[in-house]
Amino acid sequence: MSTVTGSAVFTSEEEMDAFLTENINPGSTVIIREDNGDWRANWLPGTDIQKYFVLGASSEDQIYFYNKERLWLEIPAFG
């Protein structure tokens, strides 16, 4: 599985956190959504989510930016 751009579903938040922390490159944006008890994560390099997700993100998504100084910075949702 490519860790530059991808998508995965996890059965627990802990499983998702471990995967993202170990496999996602700094400078990536991660879009997370809880879906019927599962956790769905999409990730991509940089911050241009429009380039990868034509429909963008919804208010149900949590958007995070990963960098080396601060592990995860939450990006406020936008409408």
N, C-alpha and C positions, 0 to 999 in steps of 0.2 A: 504494500500500500504506500502510495506517495504521501509524504508528510508535508510537501510544499503546499498543495491544494487538495482538499479532500473533505470527506463526510463520513461520519460513523455514528452508530447508535450504541449506547451503553446501558446496562441494567441498573447501575447505581452511579450516584454523583462521585463517589470515591474512585470508582473504576475510571470514569471519564477524566477526573482531575489527574490521576496518575499517568494516564496515556498522554494527555496534553502537555503536562510538565516534562515528560521524558522525550516526547517526539516532535513537538512544535518548535519551529525556529523563532528566535527573537526577531521582532519586526513583523510579526504575523497578527492578523485580526481573527478572532474566534467568535462565532455567533452560536449561542447556546439556547436551546429551548427544551423545557420539560414537556414530555408528550406521553400521557397515559402511564405514568410511572417510569418511563424510560427517559434517557437524556440524549438528545440529538445535538451533535456538534458539527459545524462546518468551519473550515479554516482556510485561509488564503494569505499570501504574502502581502505586506503593505496594508493600506487602509482603504483602498478603492473597492468597496464591496459592490458597487454598481457594475464594475468590470466583470465580476464573476457571478453575481446574482442579479440578473436583470430586474427582478421584482424588488430588489433591495431587502430590507428587514422590516418586520412588523413590530408593533408595540409589545408583543408577547416575547420577542427575542431579547436576550441579554447579549450585549456586544462588548468584547474585551480586546484590548491591545496588549500584546506581550512584548516586553523589552527587558534588557539585562539589568537596568537599574532598579526597577520595581517590577516584580514578577508579573502581576496582572493589573492593568488599569481599566476600570470599567468606563466605557464610553456611554454617556447618557443616551437613552433612546430618543429618536427623533421621528417626527410624523411626516 
